[in-house]
Amino acid sequence: MNPYKEMLIDAIVGAGFVSLEHGMLAERMGHATYTGNQHNPDFQWNRVALRQLSDEGLQEMYQKTKEYQWAQAEAAVQQVLKPSIILPGE
């Protein structure tokens, strides 16, 4: 067992899926299993499949997931900070 690889897998599992499309792509690649139903789509990471990936592949997967989450959070913050009332002349 490679502790570094297990840490990366734990990080990916903890980050979850950023969207339905992300879960569907992971499922198509064999990295996740669909566990939801028609009303509640859900996916679970396949740890056995993730262990087959290289450390670099896992790092990239985690980094892209976090970058997407950070971008979504930043967009949400900008939306909240946007003035809701525009005064004449502004």
Phi and psi restraints in degrees (range 20) as a CNS / XPLOR table:
assign (resid 1 and name C) (resid 2 and name N)
       (resid 2 and name CA) (resid 2 and name C) 1.0 -101.2 20.0 2
assign (resid 2 and name N) (resid 2 and name CA)
       (resid 2 and name C) (resid 3 and name N) 1.0 108.5 20.0 2
assign (resid 2 and name C) (resid 3 and name N)
       (resid 3 and name CA) (resid 3 and name C) 1.0 -58.8 20.0 2
assign (resid 3 and name N) (resid 3 and name CA)
       (resid 3 and name C) (resid 4 and name N) 1.0 -35.2 20.0 2
assign (resid 3 and name C) (resid 4 and name N)
       (resid 4 and name CA) (resid 4 and name C) 1.0 -65.5 20.0 2
assign (resid 4 and name N) (resid 4 and name CA)
       (resid 4 and name C) (resid 5 and name N) 1.0 -43.8 20.0 2
assign (resid 4 and name C) (resid 5 and name N)
       (resid 5 and name CA) (resid 5 and name C) 1.0 -63.3 20.0 2
assign (resid 5 and name N) (resid 5 and name CA)
       (resid 5 and name C) (resid 6 and name N) 1.0 -41.5 20.0 2
assign (resid 5 and name C) (resid 6 and name N)
       (resid 6 and name CA) (resid 6 and name C) 1.0 -63.5 20.0 2
assign (resid 6 and name N) (resid 6 and name CA)
       (resid 6 and name C) (resid 7 and name N) 1.0 -37.3 20.0 2
assign (resid 6 and name C) (resid 7 and name N)
       (resid 7 and name CA) (resid 7 and name C) 1.0 -64.1 20.0 2
assign (resid 7 and name N) (resid 7 and name CA)
       (resid 7 and name C) (resid 8 and name N) 1.0 -42.6 20.0 2
assign (resid 7 and name C) (resid 8 and name N)
       (resid 8 and name CA) (resid 8 and name C) 1.0 -62.7 20.0 2
assign (resid 8 and name N) (resid 8 and name CA)
       (resid 8 and name C) (resid 9 and name N) 1.0 -43.0 20.0 2
assign (resid 8 and name C) (resid 9 and name N)
       (resid 9 and name CA) (resid 9 and name C) 1.0 -63.9 20.0 2
assign (resid 9 and name N) (resid 9 and name CA)
       (resid 9 and name C) (resid 10 and name N) 1.0 -43.3 20.0 2
assign (resid 9 and name C) (resid 10 and name N)
       (resid 10 and name CA) (resid 10 and name C) 1.0 -59.3 20.0 2
assign (resid 10 and name N) (resid 10 and name CA)
       (resid 10 and name C) (resid 11 and name N) 1.0 -39.4 20.0 2
assign (resid 10 and name C) (resid 11 and name N)
       (resid 11 and name CA) (resid 11 and name C) 1.0 -65.3 20.0 2
assign (resid 11 and name N) (resid 11 and name CA)
       (resid 11 and name C) (resid 12 and name N) 1.0 -42.7 20.0 2
assign (resid 11 and name C) (resid 12 and name N)
       (resid 12 and name CA) (resid 12 and name C) 1.0 -65.1 20.0 2
assign (resid 12 and name N) (resid 12 and name CA)
       (resid 12 and name C) (resid 13 and name N) 1.0 -46.4 20.0 2
assign (resid 12 and name C) (resid 13 and name N)
       (resid 13 and name CA) (resid 13 and name C) 1.0 -61.7 20.0 2
assign (resid 13 and name N) (resid 13 and name CA)
       (resid 13 and name C) (resid 14 and name N) 1.0 -41.6 20.0 2
assign (resid 13 and name C) (resid 14 and name N)
       (resid 14 and name CA) (resid 14 and name C) 1.0 -65.4 20.0 2
assign (resid 14 and name N) (resid 14 and name CA)
       (resid 14 and name C) (resid 15 and name N) 1.0 -34.9 20.0 2
assign (resid 14 and name C) (resid 15 and name N)
       (resid 15 and name CA) (resid 15 and name C) 1.0 -70.4 20.0 2
assign (resid 15 and name N) (resid 15 and name CA)
       (resid 15 and name C) (resid 16 and name N) 1.0 -27.0 20.0 2
assign (resid 15 and name C) (resid 16 and name N)
       (resid 16 and name CA) (resid 16 and name C) 1.0 74.6 20.0 2
assign (resid 16 and name N) (resid 16 and name CA)
       (resid 16 and name C) (resid 17 and name N) 1.0 -156.1 20.0 2
assign (resid 16 and name C) (resid 17 and name N)
       (resid 17 and name CA) (resid 17 and name C) 1.0 -110.4 20.0 2
assign (resid 17 and name N) (resid 17 and name CA)
       (resid 17 and name C) (resid 18 and name N) 1.0 132.7 20.0 2
assign (resid 17 and name C) (resid 18 and name N)
       (resid 18 and name CA) (resid 18 and name C) 1.0 -81.4 20.0 2
assign (resid 18 and name N) (resid 18 and name CA)
       (resid 18 and name C) (resid 19 and name N) 1.0 -15.2 20.0 2
assign (resid 18 and name C) (resid 19 and name N)
       (resid 19 and name CA) (resid 19 and name C) 1.0 -164.9 20.0 2
assign (resid 19 and name N) (resid 19 and name CA)
       (resid 19 and name C) (resid 20 and name N) 1.0 168.6 20.0 2
assign (resid 19 and name C) (resid 20 and name N)
       (resid 20 and name CA) (resid 20 and name C) 1.0 -60.4 20.0 2
assign (resid 20 and name N) (resid 20 and name CA)
       (resid 20 and name C) (resid 21 and name N) 1.0 -41.5 20.0 2
assign (resid 20 and name C) (resid 21 and name N)
       (resid 21 and name CA) (resid 21 and name C) 1.0 -62.4 20.0 2
assign (resid 21 and name N) (resid 21 and name CA)
       (resid 21 and name C) (resid 22 and name N) 1.0 -38.7 20.0 2
assign (resid 21 and name C) (resid 22 and name N)
       (resid 22 and name CA) (resid 22 and name C) 1.0 -61.6 20.0 2
assign (resid 22 and name N) (resid 22 and name CA)
       (resid 22 and name C) (resid 23 and name N) 1.0 -45.4 20.0 2
assign (resid 22 and name C) (resid 23 and name N)
       (resid 23 and name CA) (resid 23 and name C) 1.0 -63.5 20.0 2
assign (resid 23 and name N) (resid 23 and name CA)
       (resid 23 and name C) (resid 24 and name N) 1.0 -41.0 20.0 2
assign (resid 23 and name C) (resid 24 and name N)
       (resid 24 and name CA) (resid 24 and name C) 1.0 -66.2 20.0 2
assign (resid 24 and name N) (resid 24 and name CA)
       (resid 24 and name C) (resid 25 and name N) 1.0 -39.8 20.0 2
assign (resid 24 and name C) (resid 25 and name N)
       (resid 25 and name CA) (resid 25 and name C) 1.0 -64.8 20.0 2
assign (resid 25 and name N) (resid 25 and name CA)
       (resid 25 and name C) (resid 26 and name N) 1.0 -45.2 20.0 2
assign (resid 25 and name C) (resid 26 and name N)
       (resid 26 and name CA) (resid 26 and name C) 1.0 -61.1 20.0 2
assign (resid 26 and name N) (resid 26 and name CA)
       (resid 26 and name C) (resid 27 and name N) 1.0 -38.1 20.0 2
assign (resid 26 and name C) (resid 27 and name N)
       (resid 27 and name CA) (resid 27 and name C) 1.0 -65.7 20.0 2
assign (resid 27 and name N) (resid 27 and name CA)
       (resid 27 and name C) (resid 28 and name N) 1.0 -44.9 20.0 2
assign (resid 27 and name C) (resid 28 and name N)
       (resid 28 and name CA) (resid 28 and name C) 1.0 -60.7 20.0 2
assign (resid 28 and name N) (resid 28 and name CA)
       (resid 28 and name C) (resid 29 and name N) 1.0 -33.3 20.0 2
assign (resid 28 and name C) (resid 29 and name N)
       (resid 29 and name CA) (resid 29 and name C) 1.0 -82.5 20.0 2
assign (resid 29 and name N) (resid 29 and name CA)
       (resid 29 and name C) (resid 30 and name N) 1.0 -5.6 20.0 2
assign (resid 29 and name C) (resid 30 and name N)
       (resid 30 and name CA) (resid 30 and name C) 1.0 85.1 20.0 2
assign (resid 30 and name N) (resid 30 and name CA)
       (resid 30 and name C) (resid 31 and name N) 1.0 10.6 20.0 2
assign (resid 30 and name C) (resid 31 and name N)
       (resid 31 and name CA) (resid 31 and name C) 1.0 -93.2 20.0 2
assign (resid 31 and name N) (resid 31 and name CA)
       (resid 31 and name C) (resid 32 and name N) 1.0 -6.8 20.0 2
assign (resid 31 and name C) (resid 32 and name N)
       (resid 32 and name CA) (resid 32 and name C) 1.0 -148.2 20.0 2
assign (resid 32 and name N) (resid 32 and name CA)
       (resid 32 and name C) (resid 33 and name N) 1.0 162.4 20.0 2
assign (resid 32 and name C) (resid 33 and name N)
       (resid 33 and name CA) (resid 33 and name C) 1.0 -123.0 20.0 2
assign (resid 33 and name N) (resid 33 and name CA)
       (resid 33 and name C) (resid 34 and name N) 1.0 136.8 20.0 2
assign (resid 33 and name C) (resid 34 and name N)
       (resid 34 and name CA) (resid 34 and name C) 1.0 -74.8 20.0 2
assign (resid 34 and name N) (resid 34 and name CA)
       (resid 34 and name C) (resid 35 and name N) 1.0 124.8 20.0 2
assign (resid 34 and name C) (resid 35 and name N)
       (resid 35 and name CA) (resid 35 and name C) 1.0 -122.3 20.0 2
assign (resid 35 and name N) (resid 35 and name CA)
       (resid 35 and name C) (resid 36 and name N) 1.0 5.7 20.0 2
assign (resid 35 and name C) (resid 36 and name N)
       (resid 36 and name CA) (resid 36 and name C) 1.0 -92.2 20.0 2
assign (resid 36 and name N) (resid 36 and name CA)
       (resid 36 and name C) (resid 37 and name N) 1.0 -162.4 20.0 2
assign (resid 36 and name C) (resid 37 and name N)
       (resid 37 and name CA) (resid 37 and name C) 1.0 -137.3 20.0 2
assign (resid 37 and name N) (resid 37 and name CA)
       (resid 37 and name C) (resid 38 and name N) 1.0 -172.6 20.0 2
assign (resid 37 and name C) (resid 38 and name N)
       (resid 38 and name CA) (resid 38 and name C) 1.0 -65.7 20.0 2
assign (resid 38 and name N) (resid 38 and name CA)
       (resid 38 and name C) (resid 39 and name N) 1.0 -20.6 20.0 2
assign (resid 38 and name C) (resid 39 and name N)
       (resid 39 and name CA) (resid 39 and name C) 1.0 -100.3 20.0 2
assign (resid 39 and name N) (resid 39 and name CA)
       (resid 39 and name C) (resid 40 and name N) 1.0 -23.1 20.0 2
assign (resid 39 and name C) (resid 40 and name N)
       (resid 40 and name CA) (resid 40 and name C) 1.0 -136.5 20.0 2
assign (resid 40 and name N) (resid 40 and name CA)
       (resid 40 and name C) (resid 41 and name N) 1.0 84.4 20.0 2
assign (resid 40 and name C) (resid 41 and name N)
       (resid 41 and name CA) (resid 41 and name C) 1.0 -65.7 20.0 2
assign (resid 41 and name N) (resid 41 and name CA)
       (resid 41 and name C) (resid 42 and name N) 1.0 135.9 20.0 2
assign (resid 41 and name C) (resid 42 and name N)
       (resid 42 and name CA) (resid 42 and name C) 1.0 -152.8 20.0 2
assign (resid 42 and name N) (resid 42 and name CA)
       (resid 42 and name C) (resid 43 and name N) 1.0 153.0 20.0 2
assign (resid 42 and name C) (resid 43 and name N)
       (resid 43 and name CA) (resid 43 and name C) 1.0 -134.1 20.0 2
assign (resid 43 and name N) (resid 43 and name CA)
       (resid 43 and name C) (resid 44 and name N) 1.0 154.7 20.0 2
assign (resid 43 and name C) (resid 44 and name N)
       (resid 44 and name CA) (resid 44 and name C) 1.0 -128.1 20.0 2
assign (resid 44 and name N) (resid 44 and name CA)
       (resid 44 and name C) (resid 45 and name N) 1.0 133.1 20.0 2
assign (resid 44 and name C) (resid 45 and name N)
       (resid 45 and name CA) (resid 45 and name C) 1.0 -64.5 20.0 2
assign (resid 45 and name N) (resid 45 and name CA)
       (resid 45 and name C) (resid 46 and name N) 1.0 143.5 20.0 2
assign (resid 45 and name C) (resid 46 and name N)
       (resid 46 and name CA) (resid 46 and name C) 1.0 -97.1 20.0 2
assign (resid 46 and name N) (resid 46 and name CA)
       (resid 46 and name C) (resid 47 and name N) 1.0 97.2 20.0 2
assign (resid 46 and name C) (resid 47 and name N)
       (resid 47 and name CA) (resid 47 and name C) 1.0 -61.7 20.0 2
assign (resid 47 and name N) (resid 47 and name CA)
       (resid 47 and name C) (resid 48 and name N) 1.0 -35.4 20.0 2
assign (resid 47 and name C) (resid 48 and name N)
       (resid 48 and name CA) (resid 48 and name C) 1.0 -62.2 20.0 2
assign (resid 48 and name N) (resid 48 and name CA)
       (resid 48 and name C) (resid 49 and name N) 1.0 -44.6 20.0 2
assign (resid 48 and name C) (resid 49 and name N)
       (resid 49 and name CA) (resid 49 and name C) 1.0 -66.3 20.0 2
assign (resid 49 and name N) (resid 49 and name CA)
       (resid 49 and name C) (resid 50 and name N) 1.0 -39.5 20.0 2
assign (resid 49 and name C) (resid 50 and name N)
       (resid 50 and name CA) (resid 50 and name C) 1.0 -63.7 20.0 2
assign (resid 50 and name N) (resid 50 and name CA)
       (resid 50 and name C) (resid 51 and name N) 1.0 -34.1 20.0 2
assign (resid 50 and name C) (resid 51 and name N)
       (resid 51 and name CA) (resid 51 and name C) 1.0 -65.1 20.0 2
assign (resid 51 and name N) (resid 51 and name CA)
       (resid 51 and name C) (resid 52 and name N) 1.0 -19.7 20.0 2
assign (resid 51 and name C) (resid 52 and name N)
       (resid 52 and name CA) (resid 52 and name C) 1.0 -78.6 20.0 2
assign (resid 52 and name N) (resid 52 and name CA)
       (resid 52 and name C) (resid 53 and name N) 1.0 -16.3 20.0 2
assign (resid 52 and name C) (resid 53 and name N)
       (resid 53 and name CA) (resid 53 and name C) 1.0 -80.7 20.0 2
assign (resid 53 and name N) (resid 53 and name CA)
       (resid 53 and name C) (resid 54 and name N) 1.0 157.0 20.0 2
assign (resid 53 and name C) (resid 54 and name N)
       (resid 54 and name CA) (resid 54 and name C) 1.0 -72.6 20.0 2
assign (resid 54 and name N) (resid 54 and name CA)
       (resid 54 and name C) (resid 55 and name N) 1.0 159.6 20.0 2
assign (resid 54 and name C) (resid 55 and name N)
       (resid 55 and name CA) (resid 55 and name C) 1.0 -57.1 20.0 2
assign (resid 55 and name N) (resid 55 and name CA)
       (resid 55 and name C) (resid 56 and name N) 1.0 -40.6 20.0 2
assign (resid 55 and name C) (resid 56 and name N)
       (resid 56 and name CA) (resid 56 and name C) 1.0 -64.1 20.0 2
assign (resid 56 and name N) (resid 56 and name CA)
       (resid 56 and name C) (resid 57 and name N) 1.0 -41.0 20.0 2
assign (resid 56 and name C) (resid 57 and name N)
       (resid 57 and name CA) (resid 57 and name C) 1.0 -63.5 20.0 2
assign (resid 57 and name N) (resid 57 and name CA)
       (resid 57 and name C) (resid 58 and name N) 1.0 -41.2 20.0 2
assign (resid 57 and name C) (resid 58 and name N)
       (resid 58 and name CA) (resid 58 and name C) 1.0 -66.1 20.0 2
assign (resid 58 and name N) (resid 58 and name CA)
       (resid 58 and name C) (resid 59 and name N) 1.0 -41.9 20.0 2
assign (resid 58 and name C) (resid 59 and name N)
       (resid 59 and name CA) (resid 59 and name C) 1.0 -59.4 20.0 2
assign (resid 59 and name N) (resid 59 and name CA)
       (resid 59 and name C) (resid 60 and name N) 1.0 -45.4 20.0 2
assign (resid 59 and name C) (resid 60 and name N)
       (resid 60 and name CA) (resid 60 and name C) 1.0 -63.6 20.0 2
assign (resid 60 and name N) (resid 60 and name CA)
       (resid 60 and name C) (resid 61 and name N) 1.0 -42.5 20.0 2
assign (resid 60 and name C) (resid 61 and name N)
       (resid 61 and name CA) (resid 61 and name C) 1.0 -60.7 20.0 2
assign (resid 61 and name N) (resid 61 and name CA)
       (resid 61 and name C) (resid 62 and name N) 1.0 -45.7 20.0 2
assign (resid 61 and name C) (resid 62 and name N)
       (resid 62 and name CA) (resid 62 and name C) 1.0 -65.7 20.0 2
assign (resid 62 and name N) (resid 62 and name CA)
       (resid 62 and name C) (resid 63 and name N) 1.0 -44.7 20.0 2
assign (resid 62 and name C) (resid 63 and name N)
       (resid 63 and name CA) (resid 63 and name C) 1.0 -61.6 20.0 2
assign (resid 63 and name N) (resid 63 and name CA)
       (resid 63 and name C) (resid 64 and name N) 1.0 -44.5 20.0 2
assign (resid 63 and name C) (resid 64 and name N)
       (resid 64 and name CA) (resid 64 and name C) 1.0 -64.9 20.0 2
assign (resid 64 and name N) (resid 64 and name CA)
       (resid 64 and name C) (resid 65 and name N) 1.0 -38.1 20.0 2
assign (resid 64 and name C) (resid 65 and name N)
       (resid 65 and name CA) (resid 65 and name C) 1.0 -62.2 20.0 2
assign (resid 65 and name N) (resid 65 and name CA)
       (resid 65 and name C) (resid 66 and name N) 1.0 -47.2 20.0 2
assign (resid 65 and name C) (resid 66 and name N)
       (resid 66 and name CA) (resid 66 and name C) 1.0 -67.2 20.0 2
assign (resid 66 and name N) (resid 66 and name CA)
       (resid 66 and name C) (resid 67 and name N) 1.0 -38.9 20.0 2
assign (resid 66 and name C) (resid 67 and name N)
       (resid 67 and name CA) (resid 67 and name C) 1.0 -60.7 20.0 2
assign (resid 67 and name N) (resid 67 and name CA)
       (resid 67 and name C) (resid 68 and name N) 1.0 -41.3 20.0 2
assign (resid 67 and name C) (resid 68 and name N)
       (resid 68 and name CA) (resid 68 and name C) 1.0 -64.2 20.0 2
assign (resid 68 and name N) (resid 68 and name CA)
       (resid 68 and name C) (resid 69 and name N) 1.0 -44.8 20.0 2
assign (resid 68 and name C) (resid 69 and name N)
       (resid 69 and name CA) (resid 69 and name C) 1.0 -62.9 20.0 2
assign (resid 69 and name N) (resid 69 and name CA)
       (resid 69 and name C) (resid 70 and name N) 1.0 -41.4 20.0 2
assign (resid 69 and name C) (resid 70 and name N)
       (resid 70 and name CA) (resid 70 and name C) 1.0 -65.1 20.0 2
assign (resid 70 and name N) (resid 70 and name CA)
       (resid 70 and name C) (resid 71 and name N) 1.0 -40.3 20.0 2
assign (resid 70 and name C) (resid 71 and name N)
       (resid 71 and name CA) (resid 71 and name C) 1.0 -64.1 20.0 2
assign (resid 71 and name N) (resid 71 and name CA)
       (resid 71 and name C) (resid 72 and name N) 1.0 -41.0 20.0 2
assign (resid 71 and name C) (resid 72 and name N)
       (resid 72 and name CA) (resid 72 and name C) 1.0 -65.3 20.0 2
assign (resid 72 and name N) (resid 72 and name CA)
       (resid 72 and name C) (resid 73 and name N) 1.0 -41.3 20.0 2
assign (resid 72 and name C) (resid 73 and name N)
       (resid 73 and name CA) (resid 73 and name C) 1.0 -65.1 20.0 2
assign (resid 73 and name N) (resid 73 and name CA)
       (resid 73 and name C) (resid 74 and name N) 1.0 -42.3 20.0 2
assign (resid 73 and name C) (resid 74 and name N)
       (resid 74 and name CA) (resid 74 and name C) 1.0 -63.0 20.0 2
assign (resid 74 and name N) (resid 74 and name CA)
       (resid 74 and name C) (resid 75 and name N) 1.0 -41.5 20.0 2
assign (resid 74 and name C) (resid 75 and name N)
       (resid 75 and name CA) (resid 75 and name C) 1.0 -63.7 20.0 2
assign (resid 75 and name N) (resid 75 and name CA)
       (resid 75 and name C) (resid 76 and name N) 1.0 -39.0 20.0 2
assign (resid 75 and name C) (resid 76 and name N)
       (resid 76 and name CA) (resid 76 and name C) 1.0 -65.8 20.0 2
assign (resid 76 and name N) (resid 76 and name CA)
       (resid 76 and name C) (resid 77 and name N) 1.0 -41.5 20.0 2
assign (resid 76 and name C) (resid 77 and name N)
       (resid 77 and name CA) (resid 77 and name C) 1.0 -63.5 20.0 2
assign (resid 77 and name N) (resid 77 and name CA)
       (resid 77 and name C) (resid 78 and name N) 1.0 -44.6 20.0 2
assign (resid 77 and name C) (resid 78 and name N)
       (resid 78 and name CA) (resid 78 and name C) 1.0 -62.0 20.0 2
assign (resid 78 and name N) (resid 78 and name CA)
       (resid 78 and name C) (resid 79 and name N) 1.0 -36.1 20.0 2
assign (resid 78 and name C) (resid 79 and name N)
       (resid 79 and name CA) (resid 79 and name C) 1.0 -66.5 20.0 2
assign (resid 79 and name N) (resid 79 and name CA)
       (resid 79 and name C) (resid 80 and name N) 1.0 -39.8 20.0 2
assign (resid 79 and name C) (resid 80 and name N)
       (resid 80 and name CA) (resid 80 and name C) 1.0 -68.3 20.0 2
assign (resid 80 and name N) (resid 80 and name CA)
       (resid 80 and name C) (resid 81 and name N) 1.0 -38.0 20.0 2
assign (resid 80 and name C) (resid 81 and name N)
       (resid 81 and name CA) (resid 81 and name C) 1.0 -78.0 20.0 2
assign (resid 81 and name N) (resid 81 and name CA)
       (resid 81 and name C) (resid 82 and name N) 1.0 -12.6 20.0 2
assign (resid 81 and name C) (resid 82 and name N)
       (resid 82 and name CA) (resid 82 and name C) 1.0 -67.7 20.0 2
assign (resid 82 and name N) (resid 82 and name CA)
       (resid 82 and name C) (resid 83 and name N) 1.0 131.6 20.0 2
assign (resid 82 and name C) (resid 83 and name N)
       (resid 83 and name CA) (resid 83 and name C) 1.0 -61.7 20.0 2
assign (resid 83 and name N) (resid 83 and name CA)
       (resid 83 and name C) (resid 84 and name N) 1.0 136.5 20.0 2
assign (resid 83 and name C) (resid 84 and name N)
       (resid 84 and name CA) (resid 84 and name C) 1.0 -89.8 20.0 2
assign (resid 84 and name N) (resid 84 and name CA)
       (resid 84 and name C) (resid 85 and name N) 1.0 -17.1 20.0 2
assign (resid 84 and name C) (resid 85 and name N)
       (resid 85 and name CA) (resid 85 and name C) 1.0 -121.6 20.0 2
assign (resid 85 and name N) (resid 85 and name CA)
       (resid 85 and name C) (resid 86 and name N) 1.0 126.6 20.0 2
assign (resid 85 and name C) (resid 86 and name N)
       (resid 86 and name CA) (resid 86 and name C) 1.0 -105.7 20.0 2
assign (resid 86 and name N) (resid 86 and name CA)
       (resid 86 and name C) (resid 87 and name N) 1.0 119.0 20.0 2
assign (resid 86 and name C) (resid 87 and name N)
       (resid 87 and name CA) (resid 87 and name C) 1.0 -83.1 20.0 2
assign (resid 87 and name N) (resid 87 and name CA)
       (resid 87 and name C) (resid 88 and name N) 1.0 151.5 20.0 2
assign (resid 87 and name C) (resid 88 and name N)
       (resid 88 and name CA) (resid 88 and name C) 1.0 -57.1 20.0 2
assign (resid 88 and name N) (resid 88 and name CA)
       (resid 88 and name C) (resid 89 and name N) 1.0 138.5 20.0 2
assign (resid 88 and name C) (resid 89 and name N)
       (resid 89 and name CA) (resid 89 and name C) 1.0 88.4 20.0 2
assign (resid 89 and name N) (resid 89 and name CA)
       (resid 89 and name C) (resid 90 and name N) 1.0 1.3 20.0 2
